[in-house]
Amino acid sequence: MNRLKRKVLGTKSRGREFPLKAWDDEDFRTMSRAKFVLCPRGDYPWTYRFFEAAMCGATPLVEEPSGLYANFRFRDINTPTRDAAEHNFSVCLNLLTVPTPVLEREVQQLLKAA
C-alpha cells in the first residue's frame, strides 16, 4: 500500500490590492483541500494567509506566532499542535458570522427605518 500522500505547493497569482484580492476561487478551493497551509510572515508580524487557511479548514503553518492568533490552533517550528482545523473553523464561524436570529432582527430594524 502506497503511504505517500499528495503534496501540492502553490503560489498566488493575485496581489493584495482590491479588487484582485477580493476573492480567488481557485486559491480557496485548493486551501480547502489542504491539511496544512504555509503562512509566511509578510510586511507585518501576522499574515492574512493565516486567516484564509483557518477559514478553509486547514492548519496554518507559521514562522512565528502573533498575538492575533491567540484563539486559534496552528503549527510553528516551536509548538506543534494537533486537531487545529476544526477548532480554527469554529473560531472563524464565531468571529466572522452573524447568527440567523440576529441577522433577521437587524434586517427588520432596517426595513422599519426605511
C-alpha positions as CSV (number, residue, x, y, z in Angstrom):
1,M,0.0,0.0,0.0
2,N,1.4,3.4,-1.0
3,R,1.5,5.5,2.1
4,L,2.7,8.7,0.3
5,K,0.2,11.5,0.3
6,R,-0.2,14.0,-2.4
7,K,1.7,17.2,-1.8
8,V,0.9,20.5,-3.5
9,L,3.0,23.6,-3.5
10,G,1.3,26.6,-5.0
11,T,1.7,30.3,-5.3
12,K,-0.8,33.1,-5.5
13,S,-1.1,35.0,-8.8
14,R,-3.1,37.8,-7.3
15,G,-1.9,40.6,-5.1
16,R,-3.5,42.2,-2.1
17,E,-5.0,45.1,-4.0
18,F,-8.8,45.3,-4.4
19,P,-10.5,44.0,-6.5
20,L,-7.8,41.4,-7.4
21,K,-7.7,40.1,-3.9
22,A,-11.4,40.3,-3.2
23,W,-11.9,36.6,-4.0
24,D,-9.7,34.0,-5.7
25,D,-12.0,30.9,-6.0
26,E,-9.3,28.6,-7.2
27,D,-7.0,29.5,-4.4
28,F,-9.6,29.0,-1.7
29,R,-10.6,25.6,-3.3
30,T,-7.0,24.5,-3.1
31,M,-6.7,25.5,0.5
32,S,-10.0,23.8,1.4
33,R,-8.5,20.5,0.2
34,A,-5.3,21.1,2.2
35,K,-4.4,19.7,5.6
36,F,-1.8,22.4,6.1
37,V,-1.1,25.8,4.5
38,L,2.2,27.7,4.7
39,C,1.6,31.1,6.1
40,P,4.9,33.0,5.8
41,R,5.2,36.4,7.5
42,G,4.9,39.3,5.1
43,D,5.1,43.0,5.8
44,Y,3.6,42.6,9.3
45,P,4.1,40.2,12.2
46,W,0.9,38.5,11.1
47,T,-0.4,37.3,7.7
48,Y,-3.8,37.3,6.1
49,R,-3.0,33.8,4.7
50,F,-3.3,32.5,8.3
51,F,-7.0,33.5,8.5
52,E,-7.6,32.3,4.9
53,A,-6.2,28.9,5.9
54,A,-8.3,28.8,9.0
55,M,-11.5,29.7,7.1
56,C,-10.8,26.9,4.6
57,G,-10.3,24.3,7.4
58,A,-6.5,23.9,7.0
59,T,-4.0,24.1,9.8
60,P,-1.8,27.3,9.3
61,L,2.0,26.7,9.4
62,V,3.6,29.9,10.7
63,E,7.2,31.1,11.1
64,E,6.4,32.7,14.4
65,P,3.2,33.3,16.5
66,S,1.3,36.6,16.5
67,G,-1.0,37.9,19.2
68,L,-3.7,37.9,16.6
69,Y,-3.5,34.1,16.5
70,A,-4.3,33.8,20.2
71,N,-7.6,31.9,20.0
72,F,-6.5,29.7,17.0
73,R,-4.6,26.5,16.9
74,F,-1.7,26.4,14.4
75,R,1.7,24.9,14.0
76,D,5.0,26.7,14.1
77,I,8.6,25.4,14.4
78,N,8.5,25.5,18.2
79,T,4.9,24.4,19.2
80,P,3.3,21.8,17.0
81,T,-0.5,21.4,17.7
82,R,-2.9,18.6,16.7
83,D,-6.5,18.9,15.6
84,A,-6.3,22.6,14.8
85,A,-8.5,22.7,11.7
86,E,-11.9,22.0,13.3
87,H,-11.0,24.4,16.2
88,N,-10.0,27.2,13.8
89,F,-13.1,26.8,11.7
90,S,-15.2,27.1,14.8
91,V,-13.3,30.3,15.9
92,C,-13.8,31.8,12.4
93,L,-17.5,30.8,12.4
94,N,-18.0,32.6,15.8
95,L,-15.9,35.7,14.9
96,L,-16.9,36.2,11.3
97,T,-20.6,35.2,11.0
98,V,-23.8,36.5,12.3
99,P,-26.4,34.1,13.8
100,T,-29.6,33.9,11.8
101,P,-31.9,35.4,14.5
102,V,-29.5,38.4,14.9
103,L,-29.4,39.0,11.2
104,E,-33.2,38.7,10.9
105,R,-33.6,41.2,13.7
106,E,-31.2,43.7,12.1
107,V,-32.9,43.3,8.7
108,Q,-36.3,44.0,10.3
109,Q,-35.0,47.1,12.0
110,L,-33.5,48.4,8.7
111,L,-36.9,47.8,7.0
112,K,-38.7,49.6,9.7
113,A,-36.4,52.6,9.3
114,A,-36.8,52.7,5.5
